[in-house]
């Protein structure tokens, strides 16, 4: 049975979302690590993947609006490569343009406090990344 994990990778946080059905994404947590310490982030993630028996990992790929991949995007690509080399699972990079901004505006419109917004934005961004991927897969299956 497939189990999906969506990831919004930041410079010191990593929002996680999960789907056990392949239909609905649910936010689970935000992992925190030392700023730009992607080794620590990687080890936290691998531990999580193994504990939860994840089969598919969807990593948000930040792109510029002109489709270029900058430094943040390169970090996501490196993260994917490292996961591919370490674990045998399906790892997909998914265009995440605007997902963090949409997550933040969703939280603001929901009247969350600033502190809550900050805590939840990475997790909600991961939900949006994973949900967009699952919706796309569903459309491909039925379209």
DARAUR-V389800 format. One record per backbone hydrogen bond with DSSP energy under -1.0 kcal/mol. NH is the residue of the N-H (numbers start at 1). CO is the residue of the C=O. If there is no record, write none. Layout:
nh = (NH | NH)
co = (CO | CO)
//
This chain:
nh = (4 | 5 | 6 | 7 | 8 | 10 | 14 | 15 | 16 | 17 | 18 | 19 | 26 | 28 | 31 | 33 | 36 | 37 | 38 | 41 | 42 | 43 | 44 | 45 | 46 | 47 | 48 | 49 | 50 | 51 | 52 | 54 | 55 | 56 | 57 | 58 | 59 | 60 | 61 | 64 | 67 | 74 | 75 | 76 | 77 | 78 | 79 | 80 | 81 | 82 | 83 | 84 | 85 | 86 | 87 | 89 | 90 | 92 | 94 | 96 | 99 | 102 | 103 | 104 | 105 | 106 | 107 | 108 | 109 | 110 | 111 | 112 | 117 | 118 | 119 | 120 | 121 | 124 | 125 | 126 | 127 | 128 | 129 | 130 | 131 | 132 | 133 | 134 | 135 | 136 | 137 | 138 | 139 | 140 | 141 | 142 | 143)
co = (19 | 56 | 17 | 58 | 15 | 13 | 31 | 8 | 29 | 6 | 26 | 4 | 18 | 16 | 14 | 12 | 11 | 34 | 36 | 37 | 38 | 39 | 40 | 41 | 42 | 43 | 44 | 45 | 46 | 47 | 48 | 49 | 3 | 3 | 90 | 5 | 92 | 7 | 94 | 68 | 64 | 70 | 71 | 72 | 73 | 74 | 75 | 76 | 77 | 78 | 79 | 80 | 81 | 82 | 83 | 87 | 55 | 57 | 59 | 61 | 96 | 98 | 99 | 100 | 101 | 102 | 103 | 104 | 105 | 106 | 108 | 107 | 113 | 114 | 115 | 116 | 117 | 120 | 121 | 122 | 123 | 124 | 125 | 126 | 127 | 128 | 129 | 130 | 131 | 132 | 133 | 134 | 135 | 136 | 137 | 138 | 139)
//
